[in-house]
Amino acid sequence: MKDLVNLLKDIIPCIKGKWIIWGGGMLGLHRDGKFLDWDNDLDIILFDDAYIDYDLLPESVGHQMYYMNEKIYRKGHKIFKPKNKWNEYLSFVRMKKENEGKNRCQVMKIASETYSDDFILPKFTECFIDIERVNLEGGVYIPKYFRKQYFKKEEIDNIQYIQYEDMSIPLPCYLDDVCLRHFGEDWTIPQPNWEY
């Protein structure tokens, strides 16, 4: 976790515009006042015209596109290896908008036609930060591949900041409502094996 925190410290000065921590990082900061001990990644959303100034990234930090989003990682660390490459690819295919509403068999058929063992080998290292962009649709910010984990405009218009170590980290407001919507009714109970 310390490596992940240090990576976040390195990239915060490179983020230009409105952004928040979301996913497990948001949950941990809100519920526990710290990042989740079992997380190997953090998730960041960039809003509107926000961007990362890659010229400001330290030499030790790399970035690459990977399926659904961009990964920012520490060069030279251990290469990330998914436990199951097929499941990793299947998750990606399942999340694509054009596959919404398809059942498991349909998604598996689509994935099996395009799966390539070489294609799925990751180049990024552990730990890493996922960068996500959202679209504003009818007053709601919706991540491209995680559409159920949306943010209402008022939750982002009134961003709040939490101090963590020597960082000021932006989070959406109305966090109880956000966590209930994103993680379910038992969001207050730590679940190291929780999955989307």
PELINVEN-V796519 format. One record per backbone hydrogen bond with DSSP energy under -0.5 kcal/mol. NH is the residue of the N-H (numbers start at 1). CO is the residue of the C=O. If there is no record, write none. Layout:
NH;CO / NH;CO
This chain:
5;1 / 6;2 / 7;3 / 8;4 / 9;5 / 10;6 / 11;7 / 12;8 / 13;9 / 14;11 / 15;11 / 15;12 / 16;14 / 16;51 / 17;15 / 20;45 / 21;170 / 22;43 / 25;22 / 26;22 / 27;23 / 28;24 / 29;25 / 30;26 / 31;27 / 32;28 / 33;28 / 33;29 / 34;28 / 39;36 / 42;128 / 43;22 / 44;130 / 45;20 / 46;132 / 47;18 / 50;47 / 51;16 / 53;14 / 53;51 / 54;52 / 56;53 / 57;54 / 61;58 / 62;73 / 64;71 / 66;69 / 68;66 / 69;66 / 70;131 / 71;64 / 72;129 / 73;62 / 74;127 / 75;60 / 75;73 / 77;74 / 80;124 / 88;84 / 89;85 / 90;86 / 91;87 / 92;88 / 93;89 / 94;90 / 95;91 / 96;92 / 96;93 / 99;96 / 100;97 / 102;99 / 107;103 / 108;104 / 109;105 / 110;106 / 111;107 / 112;108 / 113;109 / 114;110 / 114;111 / 115;111 / 120;116 / 121;118 / 126;78 / 127;40 / 128;40 / 129;72 / 130;42 / 131;70 / 132;44 / 132;130 / 134;46 / 135;142 / 137;135 / 137;140 / 140;137 / 141;151 / 142;135 / 142;140 / 143;141 / 144;133 / 149;146 / 150;148 / 151;141 / 153;139 / 155;152 / 156;152 / 156;153 / 157;153 / 158;154 / 159;156 / 160;171 / 162;169 / 164;162 / 164;167 / 167;164 / 169;162 / 169;167 / 171;160 / 173;155 / 177;174 / 178;174 / 179;175 / 180;176 / 181;177 / 182;178 / 183;179 / 184;180 / 187;184 / 189;186 / 190;188 / 194;191
